[in-house]
Amino acid sequence: MPFGYESSVQVIRRGGKNRQYYLICPAPLAGALELEKGERIEWVVKDRYTLEVRRTPPPASHGRARHG
């Protein structure tokens, strides 16, 4: 059964017209999704009322892992 969490949109104004919008992810939802600090996500707009959040794969590491 689907469940939802409400969250408010926050806006921070930085100088003249520069604004940043923040969407807060409630802790229970982040836990259910097993989100980690610094993880990258992609916002996909399906329509005016539907946003889809997708995990983006981590960048491939270059070089070999160090052992030791």
N, CA, C and O of each residue as an XYZ file, in Angstrom:
272
protein
N       0.845     -1.179      0.000
C       0.000      0.000      0.000
C       0.895      1.249      0.000
O       1.778      1.355      0.851
N       0.698      2.180     -0.912
C       1.527      3.392     -0.957
C       1.312      4.269      0.274
O       0.232      4.286      0.863
N       2.341      4.980      0.639
C       2.227      5.929      1.732
C       2.940      7.210      1.325
O       3.751      7.199      0.398
N       2.651      8.304      1.999
C       3.257      9.576      1.627
C       3.659     10.383      2.843
O       3.186     10.148      3.955
N       4.534     11.332      2.610
C       4.977     12.253      3.648
C       4.845     13.664      3.100
O       5.240     13.933      1.966
N       4.294     14.558      3.898
C       4.194     15.947      3.478
C       5.484     16.677      3.810
O       6.170     16.352      4.778
N       5.795     17.659      2.996
C       6.981     18.471      3.188
C       6.706     19.853      2.615
O       5.919     19.995      1.679
N       7.341     20.857      3.166
C       7.178     22.215      2.668
C       8.338     22.588      1.758
O       9.458     22.107      1.927
N       8.054     23.448      0.795
C       9.097     23.973     -0.080
C       9.676     25.203      0.607
O       8.937     26.083      1.049
N      10.992     25.258      0.693
C      11.661     26.417      1.270
C      12.380     27.175      0.167
O      12.910     26.572     -0.767
N      12.396     28.492      0.277
C      13.070     29.326     -0.716
C      14.103     30.188     -0.006
O      13.816     30.804      1.020
N      15.298     30.222     -0.559
C      16.353     31.090     -0.051
C      16.704     32.067     -1.152
O      17.016     31.669     -2.275
N      16.654     33.332     -0.831
C      17.010     34.375     -1.805
C      18.445     34.795     -1.572
O      18.829     35.128     -0.451
N      19.222     34.780     -2.613
C      20.627     35.180     -2.536
C      20.830     36.361     -3.473
O      21.062     36.177     -4.667
N      20.745     37.561     -2.939
C      20.885     38.747     -3.772
C      19.649     38.940     -4.635
O      18.668     38.210     -4.494
N      19.696     39.915     -5.523
C      18.596     40.280     -6.417
C      17.604     39.209     -6.763
O      16.660     38.979     -6.007
N      17.788     38.540     -7.892
C      16.799     37.579     -8.394
C      17.190     36.130     -8.153
O      16.430     35.222     -8.489
N      18.364     35.899     -7.575
C      18.822     34.525     -7.359
C      18.041     33.868     -6.228
O      18.063     34.331     -5.088
N      17.358     32.793     -6.560
C      16.593     32.040     -5.572
C      16.949     30.569     -5.689
O      17.208     30.067     -6.783
N      16.961     29.896     -4.572
C      17.126     28.451     -4.545
C      15.941     27.864     -3.801
O      15.549     28.354     -2.742
N      15.377     26.813     -4.365
C      14.242     26.126     -3.755
C      14.741     24.821     -3.146
O      15.499     24.081     -3.772
N      14.316     24.555     -1.944
C      14.709     23.343     -1.257
C      13.482     22.504     -0.959
O      12.486     23.005     -0.438
N      13.559     21.238     -1.288
C      12.514     20.275     -0.954
C      13.110     19.346      0.096
O      14.087     18.644     -0.165
N      12.529     19.350      1.258
C      13.055     18.577      2.371
C      12.523     17.143      2.302
O      11.326     16.924      2.114
N      13.406     16.194      2.453
C      13.021     14.777      2.489
C      12.927     14.366      3.959
O      13.946     14.341      4.649
N      11.739     14.047      4.449
C      11.600     13.643      5.852
C      12.452     12.407      6.169
O      12.618     11.525      5.327
N      12.981     12.358      7.382
C      13.865     11.269      7.796
C      13.261      9.871      7.589
O      13.978      8.980      7.135
N      11.969      9.637      7.901
C      11.423      8.285      7.678
C      11.458      7.887      6.192
O      11.697      6.727      5.858
N      11.216      8.864      5.311
C      11.260      8.572      3.881
C      12.696      8.299      3.426
O      12.943      7.359      2.671
N      13.633      9.119      3.883
C      15.040      8.900      3.547
C      15.497      7.531      4.037
O      16.253      6.842      3.353
N      15.040      7.142      5.217
C      15.394      5.826      5.751
C      14.804      4.698      4.929
O      15.473      3.699      4.662
N      13.545      4.856      4.527
C      12.891      3.822      3.719
C      13.580      3.665      2.366
O      13.634      2.566      1.813
N      14.109      4.774      1.834
C      14.807      4.742      0.540
C      16.297      4.407      0.690
O      17.007      4.215     -0.296
N      16.752      4.341      1.951
C      18.161      4.085      2.252
C      19.067      5.124      1.581
O      20.111      4.787      1.022
N      18.647      6.395      1.647
C      19.452      7.475      1.078
C      20.685      7.701      1.948
O      20.646      7.512      3.164
N      21.766      8.102      1.314
C      23.001      8.399      2.026
C      23.445      9.823      1.735
O      23.157     10.362      0.667
N      24.138     10.425      2.674
C      24.651     11.784      2.514
C      25.509     11.864      1.256
O      26.369     11.014      1.023
N      25.268     12.895      0.448
C      26.048     13.107     -0.764
C      25.566     12.320     -1.971
O      26.081     12.495     -3.075
N      24.584     11.457     -1.769
C      24.074     10.669     -2.890
C      23.422     11.587     -3.918
O      22.749     12.548     -3.544
N      23.607     11.310     -5.186
C      23.050     12.138     -6.255
C      21.704     11.563     -6.692
O      21.546     10.351     -6.844
N      20.736     12.464     -6.892
C      19.432     12.059     -7.398
C      19.058     12.957     -8.566
O      19.603     14.049     -8.730
N      18.138     12.489     -9.357
C      17.649     13.240    -10.516
C      16.148     13.461    -10.333
O      15.412     12.532    -10.000
N      15.701     14.706    -10.553
C      14.285     15.033    -10.496
C      13.726     14.980    -11.912
O      14.249     15.638    -12.810
N      12.680     14.212    -12.114
C      12.058     14.088    -13.426
C      10.629     14.627    -13.325
O       9.839     14.149    -12.511
N      10.303     15.613    -14.145
C       8.970     16.204    -14.136
C       8.086     15.408    -15.091
O       8.294     15.419    -16.304
N       7.106     14.724    -14.530
C       6.163     13.957    -15.344
C       5.048     14.862    -15.866
O       4.672     14.796    -17.036
N       4.536     15.695    -14.990
C       3.570     16.731    -15.335
C       3.569     17.721    -14.177
O       4.362     17.589    -13.245
N       2.702     18.690    -14.228
C       2.701     19.746    -13.218
C       2.519     19.222    -11.793
O       2.956     19.873    -10.844
N       1.898     18.087    -11.630
C       1.594     17.558    -10.312
C       2.402     16.318     -9.940
O       2.243     15.786     -8.841
N       3.253     15.860    -10.830
C       3.969     14.616    -10.577
C       5.465     14.782    -10.793
O       5.917     15.112    -11.889
N       6.221     14.548     -9.729
C       7.681     14.539     -9.783
C       8.143     13.120     -9.515
O       7.603     12.438     -8.644
N       9.112     12.688    -10.240
C       9.701     11.373    -10.013
C      11.146     11.597     -9.591
O      11.856     12.405    -10.190
N      11.569     10.897     -8.584
C      12.946     11.004     -8.112
C      13.665      9.723     -8.476
O      13.200      8.625     -8.172
N      14.808      9.875     -9.130
C      15.597      8.700     -9.538
C      17.003      8.804     -8.967
O      17.598      9.881     -8.913
N      17.504      7.681     -8.553
C      18.913      7.636     -8.153
C      19.766      7.690     -9.406
O      19.432      7.074    -10.418
N      20.858      8.421     -9.340
C      21.794      8.400    -10.453
C      22.954      7.508    -10.052
O      23.396      7.544     -8.904
N      23.450      6.713    -10.982
C      24.545      5.809    -10.619
C      25.786      6.612    -10.242
O      26.051      7.659    -10.833
N      26.545      6.129     -9.264
C      27.763      6.844     -8.893
C      28.747      6.831    -10.059
O      28.753      5.895    -10.859
N      29.582      7.872    -10.157
C      30.562      7.879    -11.251
C      31.524      6.712    -11.104
O      31.867      6.308     -9.992
N      31.951      6.180    -12.230
C      32.917      5.076    -12.198
C      34.229      5.597    -11.618
O      34.705      6.671    -11.986
N      34.793      4.826    -10.718
C      36.061      5.267    -10.132
C      37.182      5.018    -11.142
O      37.186      4.017    -11.858
N      38.110      5.936    -11.177
C      39.249      5.833    -12.070
C      40.440      5.295    -11.299
O      40.669      5.675    -10.151
N      41.177      4.435    -11.914
C      42.341      3.851    -11.246
C      41.944      2.661    -10.422
O      40.779      2.265    -10.376
N      42.928      2.101     -9.776
C      42.685      0.907     -8.987
C      42.530      1.247     -7.517
O      43.071      2.242     -7.033
N      41.796      0.420     -6.826
C      41.630      0.616     -5.395
C      42.941      0.281     -4.698
O      43.672     -0.621     -5.107
N      43.217      1.021     -3.648
C      44.442      0.764     -2.883
C      44.189     -0.302     -1.844
O      43.139     -0.328     -1.201
N      45.132     -1.154     -1.690
C      45.057     -2.190     -0.656
C      46.180     -1.956      0.324
O      47.318     -1.682     -0.057
N      45.838     -2.070      1.608
C      46.941     -1.995      2.406
C      47.137     -1.557      3.690
O      48.261     -1.597      4.191
